[in-house]
Amino acid sequence: MKIKALNGFKDIVPGEIELWQKVENTARDIFARFNFNEIRMPILEKTELFARSIGDSTDIVEKEMYTFIDKQITMRPEATASLLRAYIQHGLHVQKPIQRLFTIGPMFRHERPQKGRLRQFHQMDVEVLGTPNPRVDAELMAMGAMLLEELGITMSLEINSLGCPICRPGFRAALLSFIDDRKDALCEDCTRRSKTNPLRVLDCKNSACREQVAEAPSIQEHLCSECDKHFDAVQEGLKQLDVQYSLNKFMVRGLDYYTRTTFEFITKDLGAQAAVGAGGRYDGLVAKLGGPKAPGIGFAMGLERIVLLLQQQKEPVDSTQIDIFVAGLGEKASEFSFPLAHKLRRKGLFTAMDHEGRSLKSQMKQANKVNARYVLIIGENELKQGTAVLRNMENQEQQEIAVTSLSTELPSIILPHNTGCNPV
Ligand code: HAM
């Protein structure tokens, strides 16, 4: 029997990977424009890190983590907690009072797999640590919107404020009393949540629960004056940057660490998994994890969801292009081509060659398949005469080149298409 990948775990194969590369390259470019530095963390962390940051009574910590019970370690379900752990461990706040960091990588949650929801999924995660400034909230949302826009993805931005430890208890009490009057009409999950994490009742997907909470008190009416001022300034910033948004008083997010601003980038095109990205402010979290009193804000976007949206648009993607295909015909020519291809690669040319002794026709087919810009044809006769034929695959023009000067002449004729590599 063939062994297949685990349910909810996916290979990303050539043909699909090009879209991933396009998304990641666009993201890296935009993160650099906004002055972010990359950071990479390990996949395994102490279980306690996530319990303390995401919250004991969240779905993620209660049900979805891949935890090795005997070792008390967990495969990270998200990047924020790990990134903050690394920030604290390496004293990054000492190096720079405001850190702007991003990371891209796999995360693990034991959820029920469906379209756009996997057990191993990938996030592009950005965090700004060390400033409470509401302009940063607006700037981050504008950056997320810019990234999606540059990728050609249509989305809407929904925002909310979850207040702070000063004003949230008042809201929680008002909400609890509202829920208490309707508790018999709520689903089982919400009845349980109303005891552990009542705010989550607001974003239950069950239609009966939604009806019940439609008139629930709004957190926005319970914000203290500092949180209110902050939320106004965030919205002012979004307006200045021309970012469209709408208020969603039901957005509470599934992680406990948020304070003040929360937001989600929502698409209509992915069915139930509507959030392409999400994030918010977490001003108490760094200190809670043993670090300095540094406020923070960030968001993460799901790569699988973005790639699905691009696939639905059926946008053609550039597949890898080869600069030159070296077609050696016969044993002697192949032997000559083998080190020549290596020299060309050294000089920065994307080079392919055949190792199977195939015919010219079959090698030309291979060259077309890899989108070769040029083909170098070296037959036994040509080799004897000391020349090889270079064919330009775009205009079919051919020229003869002395075999002794191939590795020096070819790079200057075929300037590498990758601007990062110049001929040496
Ligand atoms: P989150 O809402 O749990 O937030 O996840 C962020 C994004 O990751 C989602 O909007 C979605 O695109 C993607 N995602 C989450 N779970 C899955 C899954 N099972 N399969 C596919 N994609 C998924 C966080 O993780 C926070 N750490 C975001 C953040 C950063 N907040 C502040 N900084």
Residues whose N, C-alpha, C, O or C-beta is under 5 A from the ligand:
A	BS01	HAM	E78 A79 T80 R109 E111 G116 R117 L118 F121 V126 A275 V276 G277 A278 G279 G280 I297 G298 F299 A300 M301 G302 E304 R305
